[in-house]
Amino acid sequence: MSNPPQPTTLPPTRHSTDNCTAVSIYCPVEFTVYAYYPSLGANAFFCAFFVLCLGIQFVFGIRYKTWTYMIALVFGTLAEALGYVGRIMLHSNPWSSTGFEIQICCLIIAPAFIAAGVYLTLKHIALELGANFSRIRPKFYTWIFCLADLFSLILQGAGGGIAATANTGSTQNVGSNLMMTGIVWQVFTLLAFGGMVGDYASRVYAHRSELESSAIKLMNTTRFKLFVSGLTLAYLAIFIRCAFRIGEMANGWRNPIMQNQTDFIVLDGVMITIATLCLTALHPGVAFPEMQMHGKTGPIGEFTTAEAEKVHDADSTPNSERQGYFRAS
């Protein structure tokens, strides 16, 4: 009996899988980066959920003219939806380079856009409760944290792109390190934001007897309490996701955390789902309509953010006496 035909190339190993394009006896799923078939049900659910939220954010953004908030959430939900399309492709073929590239690039950057939605609201909350209680001009909250978020986005996007298209292990490590740096920076930004929110909240509480009647009335409304609660939950969910991603990337590719599908579904997919649900169901156009007045026409004409700050600053502590991270200009 003649011997069976032999393969023309050497079987791939964990260190050499260049010839793998589909699962086979020589290219088992265990040799892929994730070492599993991504769940079709879970990823289809996440994809459908983010597509739905994308549509709602787009409609609400136009309806309530919350343009910047709409842009941040639309890009965030779009990237999440595309990322899960990539994971659905990996379910069909865990060796799909296209599916891997789509999901690694999109899912790594999407939370940065969603976090921007949280950052954008602090300025408007400060304007309504009292700019005089803030250590900095409310407009600087947006500039500081959105620019920091953009820097994180650039690092993560560049790292994801390099890692997804790398042909060598060293190049892939460069991408991994860039992604790790971007995520660590994002966590630092989230911590700094939480610190400034806590500082502002403590100052409002300490001077609660000085609050204007309109601020007290707003704080006592159910919709505002729900809005702030939703922001807090979204913030915590994004933070948990970022902390998980640091642990996932810390030990390099194909590590046990990266190859645990349940951890990914719960600590990435579910966390960003919770954050997006909070920012969509409790959209500022519905739960915090005062946010719209900082860029819309009011009863006496155009009511801009700059004019809103002037109104609030009229009762603020003089610049010469203001203590904080830096003086208001």
Phi, psi and chi 1 to 4 in degrees:
 res  aa     phi    psi   chi1   chi2   chi3   chi4
   1 MET       -  129.6 -178.6  179.9  -66.5      -
   2 SER   -74.5  153.3   60.9      -      -      -
   3 ASN   -70.8  147.2  -66.5  -33.8      -      -
   4 PRO   -66.0  152.9   24.0  -33.9      -      -
   5 PRO   -60.4  143.5   22.1  -33.2      -      -
   6 GLN   -97.6  151.0  -60.1  -62.0  -49.9      -
   7 PRO   -63.7  145.7   21.6  -32.5      -      -
   8 THR   -78.2  -16.6   56.5      -      -      -
   9 THR  -125.9  157.5   58.5      -      -      -
  10 LEU   -67.3  141.5  -68.6  175.3      -      -
  11 PRO   -59.2  139.7  -21.7   33.0      -      -
  12 PRO   -64.8  153.5  -19.4   32.3      -      -
  13 THR  -124.1  178.2   68.3      -      -      -
  14 ARG   -60.8  -21.3  -73.2 -175.0 -177.4  -85.2
  15 HIS  -102.0   -2.8  -56.9  -72.1      -      -
  16 SER  -150.5   92.6  177.0      -      -      -
  17 THR  -123.6   28.0   55.3      -      -      -
  18 ASP   -62.2  -28.1  -65.3  -18.1      -      -
  19 ASN   -90.1   -0.9  -62.2  -42.0      -      -
  20 CYS   -82.0  125.5  -69.9      -      -      -
  21 THR  -126.7  -11.1   57.5      -      -      -
  22 ALA  -158.7  160.3      -      -      -      -
  23 VAL   -68.4  130.7  174.3      -      -      -
  24 SER  -153.2 -177.9   67.7      -      -      -
  25 ILE   -61.8  -30.3 -173.1  172.8      -      -
  26 TYR   -95.4  -10.6  -65.7  123.6      -      -
  27 CYS  -130.7   65.7  -61.6      -      -      -
  28 PRO   -67.6  157.8   27.1  -35.6      -      -
  29 VAL   -61.3  -26.9   66.9      -      -      -
  30 GLU   -64.6  -17.8  -70.0   79.4   12.6      -
  31 PHE   -88.3   -7.5  -79.6   17.9      -      -
  32 THR   -74.4  170.3   63.4      -      -      -
  33 VAL   -59.2  -42.0  170.9      -      -      -
  34 TYR   -93.8  -18.2  -64.0  122.8      -      -
  35 ALA    61.8   26.1      -      -      -      -
  36 TYR  -155.7  163.4   60.5   73.4      -      -
  37 TYR   -86.1  115.2  -74.6   90.3      -      -
  38 PRO   -56.3  137.9  -27.5   37.0      -      -
  39 SER   -62.1  124.0  167.4      -      -      -
  40 LEU   -66.7  -45.1  178.1   60.4      -      -
  41 GLY   -61.7  -48.8      -      -      -      -
  42 ALA   -63.5  -46.4      -      -      -      -
  43 ASN   -70.7  -33.7  -69.4  -63.7      -      -
  44 ALA   -66.6  -39.9      -      -      -      -
  45 PHE   -61.3  -49.6  168.0   78.5      -      -
  46 PHE   -61.1  -41.9  -72.4  135.2      -      -
  47 CYS   -61.8  -47.4 -178.4      -      -      -
  48 ALA   -63.8  -40.4      -      -      -      -
  49 PHE   -61.8  -46.4  172.4   81.2      -      -
  50 PHE   -72.1  -30.3  -72.1  112.0      -      -
  51 VAL   -65.3  -42.8  167.7      -      -      -
  52 LEU   -61.2  -46.5  175.4   63.0      -      -
  53 CYS   -66.0  -34.3  -72.1      -      -      -
  54 LEU   -58.6  -48.0 -172.6  159.3      -      -
  55 GLY   -63.0  -42.0      -      -      -      -
  56 ILE   -65.2  -43.0  -66.0  173.3      -      -
  57 GLN   -62.8  -39.2  -72.2  -70.4  -15.5      -
  58 PHE   -65.3  -45.5 -172.1   74.2      -      -
  59 VAL   -66.0  -46.9  171.1      -      -      -
  60 PHE   -64.3  -38.2  -82.7    8.5      -      -
  61 GLY   -61.7  -41.5      -      -      -      -
  62 ILE   -72.6  -42.0  -66.0  175.4      -      -
  63 ARG   -62.4  -44.0  168.7   66.4  178.8   81.2
  64 TYR  -104.2    1.6  -63.0  110.0      -      -
  65 LYS    58.0   37.0  -63.1 -179.3  172.0   58.2
  66 THR   -94.2   71.6   50.2      -      -      -
  67 TRP   -62.4  -51.4  -54.3  117.5      -      -
  68 THR   -64.8  -42.8  -49.5      -      -      -
  69 TYR   -60.1  -42.7 -173.8   89.0      -      -
  70 MET   -62.1  -45.6  179.2 -171.4   74.8      -
  71 ILE   -59.7  -46.3  -68.9  171.0      -      -
  72 ALA   -61.1  -47.9      -      -      -      -
  73 LEU   -74.2  -33.1  -90.8  -63.4      -      -
  74 VAL   -66.2  -45.0  163.2      -      -      -
  75 PHE   -64.5  -40.2  -86.2  109.2      -      -
  76 GLY   -63.3  -48.2      -      -      -      -
  77 THR   -69.5  -34.4   51.3      -      -      -
  78 LEU   -63.8  -45.1  176.2   61.1      -      -
  79 ALA   -63.8  -39.5      -      -      -      -
  80 GLU   -63.1  -46.2  -73.7  -75.0  -17.4      -
  81 ALA   -60.6  -44.6      -      -      -      -
  82 LEU   -64.7  -38.5  -70.0  174.3      -      -
  83 GLY   -60.1  -40.1      -      -      -      -
  84 TYR   -76.3  -23.5  -75.8  104.8      -      -
  85 VAL   -62.6  -42.3  167.8      -      -      -
  86 GLY   -60.8  -40.0      -      -      -      -
  87 ARG   -71.2  -31.3  -71.6 -175.3   69.4   83.6
  88 ILE   -64.8  -38.0  -69.4  171.6      -      -
  89 MET   -63.8  -36.6  -66.4  171.6   65.4      -
  90 LEU   -69.9  -26.8  -71.6  179.4      -      -
  91 HIS   -64.2  -41.4  168.9   79.9      -      -
  92 SER   -70.8  -37.0  -60.2      -      -      -
  93 ASN  -150.2   98.0  177.7   15.0      -      -
  94 PRO   -59.3  -15.3  -24.9   35.8      -      -
  95 TRP   -94.6    5.8  -72.5  103.4      -      -
  96 SER   -65.8  112.9  170.7      -      -      -
  97 SER   -68.6  -34.5   59.5      -      -      -
  98 THR   -66.0  -45.4  -58.3      -      -      -
  99 GLY   -61.9  -41.4      -      -      -      -
 100 PHE   -64.0  -44.3  179.2   78.5      -      -
 101 GLU   -63.5  -42.4  -69.0  167.0    8.5      -
 102 ILE   -63.8  -48.7  -69.0  173.9      -      -
 103 GLN   -71.6  -36.7   66.1   90.9   34.2      -
 104 ILE   -70.3  -37.9 -163.2   68.6      -      -
 105 CYS   -73.2  -46.6  -69.9      -      -      -
 106 CYS   -74.1  -44.8  -68.3      -      -      -
 107 LEU   -73.1  -20.6  -66.7 -177.4      -      -
 108 ILE   -79.2  -30.8 -156.9   71.7      -      -
 109 ILE   -97.9  -22.6   65.3  172.2      -      -
 110 ALA   -55.2  -45.0      -      -      -      -
 111 PRO   -61.6  -23.0  -27.4   38.1      -      -
 112 ALA   -65.8  -39.0      -      -      -      -
 113 PHE   -67.1  -41.0  -72.3  107.6      -      -
 114 ILE   -67.8  -38.2  -64.6  170.7      -      -
 115 ALA   -62.3  -33.9      -      -      -      -
 116 ALA   -60.5  -33.5      -      -      -      -
 117 GLY   -61.0  -37.2      -      -      -      -
 118 VAL   -69.1  -45.4  176.9      -      -      -
 119 TYR   -59.5  -37.0  -60.3  148.2      -      -
 120 LEU   -64.8  -23.4  -72.0  167.4      -      -
 121 THR   -81.5  -23.8   60.0      -      -      -
 122 LEU   -61.5  -40.7 -179.5   54.9      -      -
 123 LYS   -56.7  -45.4  174.3 -174.3   76.0  172.9
 124 HIS   -72.1  -34.3  -59.1  -75.8      -      -
 125 ILE   -64.9  -42.0  -69.5  174.1      -      -
 126 ALA   -64.4  -37.3      -      -      -      -
 127 LEU   -65.5  -34.4  -72.8  174.2      -      -
 128 GLU   -80.3  -38.0  -71.7  -57.2  -42.7      -
 129 LEU   -86.1  -25.3  -59.8 -174.1      -      -
 130 GLY   140.4  108.7      -      -      -      -
 131 ALA   -66.0  -24.0      -      -      -      -
 132 ASN   -67.1  -16.7   51.9  -53.4      -      -
 133 PHE   -88.9   -7.3  -57.4  121.7      -      -
 134 SER   -89.8  143.1  175.7      -      -      -
 135 ARG   -75.2  -19.3  -66.5 -175.5 -173.4  -85.5
 136 ILE  -131.7  163.3   60.8  176.2      -      -
 137 ARG   -60.9  134.7  -69.5  -73.0  -66.1  -86.4
 138 PRO   -52.2  -33.6  -31.0   38.5      -      -
 139 LYS   -63.6  -24.9   66.0  179.3  179.3 -178.6
 140 PHE   -70.9  -23.3  -70.2  130.8      -      -
 141 TYR   -58.6  -45.2  -70.9  124.1      -      -
 142 THR   -64.2  -46.9  -60.4      -      -      -
 143 TRP   -63.0  -48.0  -76.7  103.0      -      -
 144 ILE   -61.9  -53.0  -68.9  171.0      -      -
 145 PHE   -81.5  -30.6  -68.2  107.5      -      -
 146 CYS   -72.3  -35.7  -74.9      -      -      -
 147 LEU   -67.7  -41.0  -73.4  175.1      -      -
 148 ALA   -63.2  -39.1      -      -      -      -
 149 ASP   -65.5  -38.3 -158.4   46.1      -      -
 150 LEU   -63.3  -41.9  176.8   61.8      -      -
 151 PHE   -61.4  -43.0 -177.2   59.0      -      -
 152 SER   -61.7  -41.4  166.3      -      -      -
 153 LEU   -62.1  -42.7 -175.9   65.7      -      -
 154 ILE   -63.7  -45.3  -68.2  171.5      -      -
 155 LEU   -62.6  -46.3  -71.8  174.1      -      -
 156 GLN   -68.5  -39.8  -67.5 -179.0   65.4      -
 157 GLY   -65.2  -44.2      -      -      -      -
 158 ALA   -64.5  -43.7      -      -      -      -
 159 GLY   -64.0  -42.7      -      -      -      -
 160 GLY   -63.0  -41.0      -      -      -      -
 161 GLY   -64.8  -42.6      -      -      -      -
 162 ILE   -66.8  -44.9  -67.7  172.2      -      -
 163 ALA   -64.7  -38.1      -      -      -      -
 164 ALA   -71.2  -29.8      -      -      -      -
 165 THR  -107.4    5.4   57.8      -      -      -
 166 ALA   -65.0  141.2      -      -      -      -
 167 ASN  -103.8  -10.5  -66.2  -40.8      -      -
 168 THR  -130.6  158.8   63.9      -      -      -
 169 GLY   -64.0  -36.4      -      -      -      -
 170 SER   -67.9  -39.9   59.0      -      -      -
 171 THR   -67.2  -39.0  -55.9      -      -      -
 172 GLN   -63.6  -36.5 -167.2  172.9   52.8      -
 173 ASN   -66.5  -34.5  -72.8  -24.5      -      -
 174 VAL   -61.2  -46.2  170.3      -      -      -
 175 GLY   -62.6  -41.5      -      -      -      -
 176 SER   -61.8  -42.5  177.0      -      -      -
 177 ASN   -65.9  -37.6  -69.3  -24.9      -      -
 178 LEU   -65.5  -42.9  -83.3  174.4      -      -
 179 MET   -61.3  -43.8  -76.4 -167.1  -67.5      -
 180 MET   -60.7  -43.7  172.1   68.9   80.2      -
 181 THR   -61.4  -43.0  -56.9      -      -      -
 182 GLY   -63.3  -41.4      -      -      -      -
 183 ILE   -69.2  -41.3  -63.4  170.2      -      -
 184 VAL   -61.5  -41.7  169.9      -      -      -
 185 TRP   -63.5  -37.8  178.3 -103.5      -      -
 186 GLN   -64.2  -41.0 -172.7  175.1   10.1      -
 187 VAL   -64.2  -42.1  167.9      -      -      -
 188 PHE   -61.0  -42.1  172.0   77.4      -      -
 189 THR   -63.4  -42.7  -57.7      -      -      -
 190 LEU   -62.2  -41.6  -75.0  164.8      -      -
 191 LEU   -64.6  -42.5  -73.2  172.2      -      -
 192 ALA   -63.7  -41.3      -      -      -      -
 193 PHE   -62.8  -46.0  178.5   78.0      -      -
 194 GLY   -59.9  -38.9      -      -      -      -
 195 GLY   -64.4  -42.0      -      -      -      -
 196 MET   -71.2  -35.8  -66.0 -174.0   77.4      -
 197 VAL   -63.9  -45.4  169.3      -      -      -
 198 GLY   -61.5  -39.8      -      -      -      -
 199 ASP   -64.9  -44.1  177.2   72.6      -      -
 200 TYR   -64.6  -43.3  178.2   76.0      -      -
 201 ALA   -62.2  -39.9      -      -      -      -
 202 SER   -67.5  -34.8   66.0      -      -      -
 203 ARG   -71.4  -37.0  -71.7  167.5   66.6   84.1
 204 VAL   -63.8  -43.8  168.9      -      -      -
 205 TYR   -65.3  -41.0 -179.5   78.7      -      -
 206 ALA   -64.9  -29.9      -      -      -      -
 207 HIS  -112.1   30.1  -62.4  -83.6      -      -
 208 ARG   -60.8  -25.7   56.7 -169.0  179.2  -80.3
 209 SER   -71.0  -15.5   61.3      -      -      -
 210 GLU   -97.6   -0.8  -57.2  170.9   22.9      -
 211 LEU   -65.1  143.4  -72.4  170.6      -      -
 212 GLU   -70.2  156.3  -63.6  178.5    3.8      -
 213 SER   -61.0  -34.0   58.5      -      -      -
 214 SER   -66.9  -36.5   59.1      -      -      -
 215 ALA   -68.4  -42.5      -      -      -      -
 216 ILE   -62.7  -43.1  -64.6  173.4      -      -
 217 LYS   -61.4  -43.4 -178.1  178.5  178.9 -179.5
 218 LEU   -63.0  -45.3  173.4   63.9      -      -
 219 MET   -63.9  -24.8  -68.0  172.9   65.1      -
 220 ASN   -89.3   -4.6  -72.6  -30.8      -      -
 221 THR   -78.8  145.1   60.0      -      -      -
 222 THR   -65.0  -39.0  -60.2      -      -      -
 223 ARG   -63.7  -38.9   60.3  175.7  175.2   79.3
 224 PHE   -70.1  -39.4 -176.9   73.3      -      -
 225 LYS   -62.2  -41.7  -68.6  177.0 -178.5  177.9
 226 LEU   -66.1  -39.2  -71.8  173.2      -      -
 227 PHE   -61.6  -48.3  179.7   67.9      -      -
 228 VAL   -65.7  -39.6  172.6      -      -      -
 229 SER   -62.6  -41.0  -62.9      -      -      -
 230 GLY   -64.4  -41.6      -      -      -      -
 231 LEU   -61.8  -42.3  -72.8  177.0      -      -
 232 THR   -63.2  -45.3  -57.2      -      -      -
 233 LEU   -65.1  -40.8 -176.9   55.7      -      -
 234 ALA   -62.3  -43.6      -      -      -      -
 235 TYR   -59.1  -47.3  169.2   85.7      -      -
 236 LEU   -65.3  -39.4  -68.4  173.8      -      -
 237 ALA   -64.7  -43.3      -      -      -      -
 238 ILE   -64.8  -39.7  -65.2  169.6      -      -
 239 PHE   -63.1  -44.5 -174.0   87.3      -      -
 240 ILE   -61.1  -42.7  -69.0  171.4      -      -
 241 ARG   -60.9  -44.3  174.9  -92.4  177.4 -169.5
 242 CYS   -66.6  -39.9  -69.1      -      -      -
 243 ALA   -62.1  -40.4      -      -      -      -
 244 PHE   -62.5  -43.4  162.2   70.9      -      -
 245 ARG   -63.6  -33.8  -80.2  -68.4 -164.8  168.8
 246 ILE   -63.2  -46.7  -69.4  175.8      -      -
 247 GLY   -62.7  -36.5      -      -      -      -
 248 GLU   -66.4  -40.2 -179.1 -168.2   44.5      -
 249 MET   -88.1  -15.7  -60.5  -62.4  -60.2      -
 250 ALA   -62.2  -34.0      -      -      -      -
 251 ASN  -102.3   19.4  -63.7  -44.6      -      -
 252 GLY    81.1 -177.6      -      -      -      -
 253 TRP   -73.1  151.1  -60.6   95.2      -      -
 254 ARG    65.1   25.8  -63.4 -178.7  172.2   86.5
 255 ASN   -83.6  164.0   69.7   73.9      -      -
 256 PRO   -57.6  -35.8  -27.0   35.7      -      -
 257 ILE   -67.1  -43.1  -63.1  176.7      -      -
 258 MET   -64.4  -28.9 -175.3  175.3  -71.0      -
 259 GLN   -96.9   15.7  -65.5 -177.1  -18.7      -
 260 ASN  -104.7  102.6 -171.7  -43.1      -      -
 261 GLN   -66.2  -37.3 -179.8  168.3 -156.0      -
 262 THR   -61.7  -42.8  -58.3      -      -      -
 263 ASP   -60.0  -43.3  -75.1   -6.0      -      -
 264 PHE   -63.6  -45.5  175.1   83.4      -      -
 265 ILE   -60.9  -45.2  -69.9  173.5      -      -
 266 VAL   -76.0  -47.2  174.1      -      -      -
 267 LEU   -90.3  -12.3  -62.6  175.1      -      -
 268 ASP  -114.7  -64.3 -168.8  -60.5      -      -
 269 GLY   -59.2  -52.0      -      -      -      -
 270 VAL   -67.6  -38.9  172.4      -      -      -
 271 MET   -63.2  -44.6  -70.7  -58.0  105.7      -
 272 ILE   -72.7  -29.1  -60.3  -55.7      -      -
 273 THR   -63.2  -45.2  -64.7      -      -      -
 274 ILE   -61.5  -45.7  -69.6  172.4      -      -
 275 ALA   -60.9  -45.4      -      -      -      -
 276 THR   -67.1  -38.7  -55.5      -      -      -
 277 LEU   -61.8  -43.8  178.9   62.2      -      -
 278 CYS   -61.9  -43.1  -69.1      -      -      -
 279 LEU   -77.8  -12.2  -61.9  176.4      -      -
 280 THR   -99.9  -51.7  -57.5      -      -      -
 281 ALA   -63.5  -34.8      -      -      -      -
 282 LEU  -107.8   47.8  -62.6  169.8      -      -
 283 HIS   -57.0  137.8 -170.3  -81.1      -      -
 284 PRO   -58.3  -27.8   17.6  -31.3      -      -
 285 GLY   -63.3  -26.9      -      -      -      -
 286 VAL   -97.8  -48.3  176.6      -      -      -
 287 ALA   -93.7  -17.9      -      -      -      -
 288 PHE  -143.2   63.3 -174.3   45.1      -      -
 289 PRO   -63.1  -17.9   22.1  -33.7      -      -
 290 GLU   -59.2  -24.9  -70.8   79.9    4.3      -
 291 MET   -61.4  -31.6 -178.5  171.7  167.8      -
 292 GLN   -68.4  -29.0  -56.0  169.3   64.4      -
 293 MET   -71.2  -11.4  -65.4 -169.7   63.2      -
 294 HIS   -86.8   19.4  -56.3  145.6      -      -
 295 GLY  -166.5   18.3      -      -      -      -
 296 LYS  -122.6  176.9  -69.7 -178.4   64.2  176.8
 297 THR   -83.9  126.7  -59.3      -      -      -
 298 GLY  -100.9 -175.0      -      -      -      -
 299 PRO   -60.6  -26.8  -22.4   33.6      -      -
 300 ILE  -111.8   21.0   58.4  173.6      -      -
 301 GLY   120.3 -160.9      -      -      -      -
 302 GLU   -66.7  124.6 -171.6   68.9   16.4      -
 303 PHE  -114.4   95.3 -171.6   63.2      -      -
 304 THR   -94.7  169.6   65.1      -      -      -
 305 THR   -61.1  -41.9  -60.8      -      -      -
 306 ALA   -60.3  -41.4      -      -      -      -
 307 GLU   -70.1  -35.4  -70.4  169.8  -18.2      -
 308 ALA   -62.9  -39.5      -      -      -      -
 309 GLU   -65.9  -37.5  -71.9 -171.9  -25.1      -
 310 LYS   -63.7  -40.1  -71.2  179.3 -178.2  178.2
 311 VAL   -61.2  -46.0  171.0      -      -      -
 312 HIS   -69.8  -37.3  -76.4  -80.7      -      -
 313 ASP   -69.1  -16.2  -74.1  -11.4      -      -
 314 ALA   -60.2  -31.8      -      -      -      -
 315 ASP  -104.9   12.6  -64.7  -34.9      -      -
 316 SER   -81.5  165.1  -59.8      -      -      -
 317 THR   -65.4  137.3  -56.2      -      -      -
 318 PRO   -55.2  149.7  -24.8   34.2      -      -
 319 ASN   -56.2  -35.1  -74.3  -13.3      -      -
 320 SER   -66.5  -21.6   60.4      -      -      -
 321 GLU  -105.4   -5.8  -60.5  176.1   12.3      -
 322 ARG   -71.9  129.2 -175.5 -173.4  -66.4  -95.4
 323 GLN  -109.3  138.9  -58.9  -65.5  -39.0      -
 324 GLY   173.9 -160.7      -      -      -      -
 325 TYR   -69.5  -37.0  -53.7  106.9      -      -
 326 PHE  -160.1  159.3   51.6   82.7      -      -
 327 ARG   -72.0  147.9  -63.1 -176.3 -173.3  -80.7
 328 ALA   -74.6  145.2      -      -      -      -
 329 SER   -97.1      -   56.5      -      -      -
